[in-house]
Structures are given as structure tokens and as C-alpha cells.
Amino acid sequence: MPEPKAQLIDPQGPIDVPGLSVTGVTTATGGFVGAVQGAATGLASTTANLSVGIVTATKFQGNTTGNVSGLADGTNINVGIITSTSFTGDLVGNAAGLSTTTANINAGIMSATSFAGNFTGVASGITGTPNIVVGIMTGTLKGDGSSLTGIAATNWITNNVTANSGTTAIDLALGNVVKFTQSANTTVSFANTGTSNIVSFIRVKDSNDTTRTLTWPSSIKWNGGSAPNLVQINPSGEEFDLITLLTRDEGVTWYGWLTSSINKVDGSLFAVGFNDNGQLGQNNTTKYSSPVQISGSNWSSFANNNARANHMFTFKDDNTLWFMGYSQNGESGLSSYTDRSSPTQVPGTWSTAAAGPYMSFGIRTNGTLWAWGYNGTGALGLNNKTSTLSPVQIGGGSDWSTVDSASYVGSAIKTDGTLWMWGNNQSFGKLGQNNRTNYSSPVQIPGTTWSSVSCAFYSTAAIKTDGTLWVWGNNDNGGLGQNSPENSKRSSPVQIYGGGTTWKTVGMAAYGSAAVKTDGTLWTWGANNKGQLGQNNKTNYSSPVQVPGTTWDDVDLGGTSAPLVVAVKTDGTLWSWGYTRYGSAGNNTSNVQYSSPVQIPGTDWSNISATNYRSHYISKI
């Protein structure tokens, strides 16, 4: 018998008919309660309120309000606006109808071809090749982002580029994080600029230390008006330049700036010149007219090695102090009169030290001041005239910051800016006490704003924290820079002729001096018998005269009868002039006089130190 059928026309109340199979048009407004089997497509009203148990229909069309987590697996949903608070299950098809910003989607496998709306949470469940069009994305995107388009066009993919010819084209379609290795002078250009609106350009080392030039496209407008200076290539790999480029017109024009730059000294130590006492650290006594490397690594800085000293100290970055050279007065601090031709560690940890003729000084990392070596004139500052082979503390206190030494003289500055001196003062008043009295323990120079001091055989120079430069002692050959007669000795500090408040560093030798200002200019004065003032002549000057150039960074002087000046520029180039006895100029010559600066090969020099007939340099190679 056929199954009974019914047609319901606008009943006035809820109808509960379990198992009801309805055909035609259902127009009930009061609601429908019960189970539904078959196709429910006849529910045409958009206001129909269905309160159902389990919906097993194969298809559902309409709007849904509430939690739809009860939909069984395999359901094919074709919806208008979903305002439900959560959705659980798989999604197939176009999900662009999820327009509400509060929708919380907890999906299994998302295989939809597109998605429109806001996204919160982790997007790692998106597989395949989805096209994501988002408003605000606060989710964590996992993957390389290589298929993102639109506002996320910057892919942040590493693009390895090697420049080994005169021109280098960089294809930004391969990635906008350009890791640029340069092994040739080159001019850079960009291709496919429309694929990236921002570029991170990282310049790293190549396999050698040759300087490379890099020419940029003219379309780049640089912050500050010119392309940034790049660090020198460093085979140790401790350097890089990070340059950021931004475009708003797909590469027609770029805006560029230097984001970060670093060039770390790798701690290689080089020496050159006289070596009769093994002070070049080569485990021999052979002289060298070109720089030779001293064994070891992690060298960090030099001590204040005096122009007349036949020994030298240098530091490693762990604050250990190392000795090389002459020690026949106990200068090494190693409880020995034995010379050392290889670097030998002095016990303890030290912050700074000074090598003077016949004696040495050092400040430990705890701020205490120590002395050792010859003390016949009381020059060790120990309030006696007893020589010592091992470091002995000078007085009390742990507030010493820097120390220097010359022949039979010591000087040191405390952390409070006070300057102290001791030793031989008879000849020229070089202790700055307005007398010629010897002192075997430290005596204070007037003032409390001293920042650095440099001692020479006959005179002393010091810079205050306000940038003023002061001198005292012997003025023969104009060595004090006073623009005054040679016999005008000064036994207390006087300001350098011309004054000024921009002095940065100063070095003194027996008859001449040199100093660098903060503007990068280099000035010399005093004796010039070997051309050591760098003026292309041998004329003495009793007031400061400028050496050509405006990029000088540091200067030091060595020798007495063989005066030599070494200086380094801000670009890492190293220069020397004066008397190159024993090859001390480092330019593969010997016994030649240079009255103008001559460059020593290389462009990666940093700390410098010049002593008696030789020079030592710390390199960034």
C-alpha cells in the first residue's frame, strides 16, 4: 500500500510529526519540531525556524544562527552568511562567505581555494596552495611565504648573490634578502623590482682581504645624501654591512639607508723593525722591514710602550698581559733578567700597562697600580730606590685608570681625574711641580680633569676632559709647541700654542710631538731633523703645524736618534714617516728618511705602537 502523504498549509502551531515525509511547499510559521529525512529544499522561507535533532539531509541551503558543530561529517553546506560562533569540521569549496570578523574557525584540513576575512591563531593547518586574502592577520604564519601576493609581496627569501665581475644583476624574484658576497669591484643593478617593495642587502666577506668597491644604481636616494661607507673586507668573517632599500613605485626609485655595520678586530698582532732583543716576538733576533705576524690570537690592544723602550707589552681580550724583548733590568715582571723573543704572560689580569726604558708599570683589573724594574733614581714610585724583578704595588688605593712612563719617570691618572708623577725631575722640571726636585713617590699635578698623559725623555704632554692640550718640561727644538725660544723650559703645565678644545690624542718623543684633533686633523711640532714632522721638509717648528689630511685617527712616536712617526686613518690605512732605521717604517725599506707620510700595505690596521727603532701594529686581518 502506498505511504500516506500530507500537505500542510499554514498550520497555526508547532507540529510534532516524527518520521514525517513532506513534499511540496511548507509554509508553516509556527515552527517545525522533529526529525527530517530526505531533501529539505522545500523550506523556502528565510525566516523558517527549525529546531531539529540530527539532520541527515545531504544538502542544506540557507542561513545558520547558533552553533553548527552538530553537523555530521560529509555534510555539504552551501551557506549565505554564517554568524555562528564556532565551526568544527572539514571545509571544501569557496569559504568567502565567512564575512563576520568574530567567526572562530577550528578546521581540520582546509582545502578551500580561497579565504576572505580576519585570521587569528596559528595558520599551520592550511595546506596545498590556498589563496589567502586577509584583513588583519594576527596568526603565526609557518612556511617561507614564497607564494604570498598582494600586500604580503615581500617574500623574505634569502637570495645568495656573488659579485665576481664588473657588473652584478640581482634578481629580486629570487628573494629580497640579498646575501651579497663580493670578490670583485662591481656595479649593482636590480631585476624584477616589482616583486619586492623592500630589500635587505647584507654584504659579507669574500675569501681574501683585498678592498672592493661597490657602485649602486643611480635610482637609489640615500639617507644623508650619499651612499654609506662600507666596512673593510675581513677574512675572519667578523664584519658585515646591512643596507635597507625601500621602493613605493616598484623599483623606479629607491630610498636607502645603512641599518647596521660591524667590523670586529680579529686579534692578529704584527710587528716590524729592530729585533736584537727579540722584541718582535718571532722567537729569533732577525730584523724585519715589513710587518710579520706574532703567534697567538685574541690580541686586543697595546700598552703605552715608550719611544725609548727596548721591550713591549700587549694585551689579549681576557685582560692577560704579555711581554716581549729586553729584560736585563727586570723589565718583564717575570722575576727574571732574561730577554724574551716570544710572547710570555705576566701573571695576573691587567687593564693597562706602560713600558719605559729600564722599568715597567701596570694597573690591575682591580684598579691597583704596580711597578717593576730598575729603580736607582726612585722612578718606580715606591718611595725607595730598590729595584725589583716582580711587580710591587705603588702606595695604596684601587682607583688608578691609566699609566705611562719615560726615562726614569712614571705618571698615572686616577678615576677622579687627578694626575700624578714621580721620578727624575732635575734637568727640565718634567714632573710639572714648578721645581726640579726628584720624587720617589707620586706627587699630584694641579687639576682634577686630566684624561690622558704621554711622557717623553725630556717633557710631558696631557689632555684634559675639556679637550685642551697641556705641555711641560724641555723646549729644545720647539718641543713644547709654545712658539717661543728653545731655551724656555717649563716646569709646570702650559697650554699648547693656539689653544683649542678639540684635542683627541697626543704622542711625544725626545724632541718632537704629534697630536690628533677630533676633526681628524693631525698636527706636529718640535725637532724635524729626519723629516719626522711630515711637512715634506726638515725644518723645526715651535708651534703645531698640520699634516695633510682630515681623516687621521691615532698617532704614536718612536726612537730618539732615529725618530719615527706612525699614524692610522679612519679607513684603516697605516702611514709612517721619519727615519726608517732597521726597517721600522714597515714599507720594506731601511735607513731611508721620509719627510711625508708613506703608506704601509693594507687597509685594515687599528691599534698602533711605536718604540725604539721599531713599530708594532695590531691588525684586523
Number of C-alpha atoms within 10 A of each C-alpha: 3 4 5 7 10 10 11 14 11 12 13 10 11 12 14 12 12 11 10 14 17 17 15 12 15 19 16 19 15 14 17 19 16 17 17 20 16 13 15 19 14 13 19 13 13 8 11 17 15 11 11 11 11 13 18 18 16 14 15 18 15 17 15 15 10 11 13 16 12 12 17 14 10 12 16 17 15 15 14 14 15 19 19 19 15 16 19 16 18 16 18 12 14 14 18 15 14 21 16 15 12 15 18 18 16 14 14 12 14 20 19 20 15 15 21 17 19 19 22 14 13 12 15 11 14 17 11 11 12 15 14 18 19 14 11 11 14 12 13 12 14 11 9 11 14 15 13 16 14 10 9 15 16 22 23 19 16 15 19 15 16 17 20 13 12 13 15 19 14 22 17 24 18 19 21 25 21 24 18 20 17 23 20 19 17 19 16 16 15 14 13 13 19 16 20 23 21 24 22 20 19 19 21 20 21 20 13 12 18 16 16 14 14 16 14 13 12 11 13 19 17 16 12 9 9 11 17 15 11 20 20 23 27 24 17 18 14 15 20 21 22 18 20 18 21 19 18 13 11 15 21 11 16 21 16 24 19 17 13 11 16 13 18 14 21 20 20 19 27 20 28 28 29 24 26 16 20 23 29 33 26 20 16 15 16 13 18 21 21 20 23 18 18 19 14 11 12 14 24 21 22 23 23 29 30 33 33 26 27 27 30 30 26 27 23 17 12 12 18 20 27 20 26 26 27 25 24 16 22 24 35 33 25 18 16 16 16 16 21 22 22 19 23 16 18 18 13 10 17 21 19 27 27 27 30 30 24 24 32 34 30 31 25 21 17 14 19 19 28 21 28 30 30 23 23 14 20 23 36 35 28 23 17 15 15 15 21 20 21 19 22 19 19 19 14 8 12 15 15 23 22 24 29 27 33 33 21 21 30 29 28 26 24 21 16 13 18 17 26 20 28 29 30 23 24 13 15 21 24 32 34 26 21 15 16 16 15 19 24 22 19 22 17 17 19 14 10 16 18 25 22 22 26 25 30 29 24 24 30 31 25 24 23 19 16 13 20 17 28 21 28 29 28 26 27 21 22 27 33 35 28 24 18 16 12 17 11 14 21 22 22 19 21 18 18 19 17 11 13 13 14 17 24 23 23 25 26 32 30 25 26 32 30 30 25 25 21 16 13 18 18 28 22 28 30 31 25 23 21 22 24 34 34 27 21 14 15 17 17 20 22 24 19 24 17 17 19 14 10 16 17 26 23 25 27 29 33 30 26 18 15 20 31 33 33 29 27 25 20 16 17 19 17 28 22 28 28 31 27 27 23 22 24 38 34 30 18 17 16 18 14 14 20 23 20 19 22 17 18 19 15 15 22 25 26 23 22 23 27 31 30 25 27 31 30 28 25 25 24 25 21
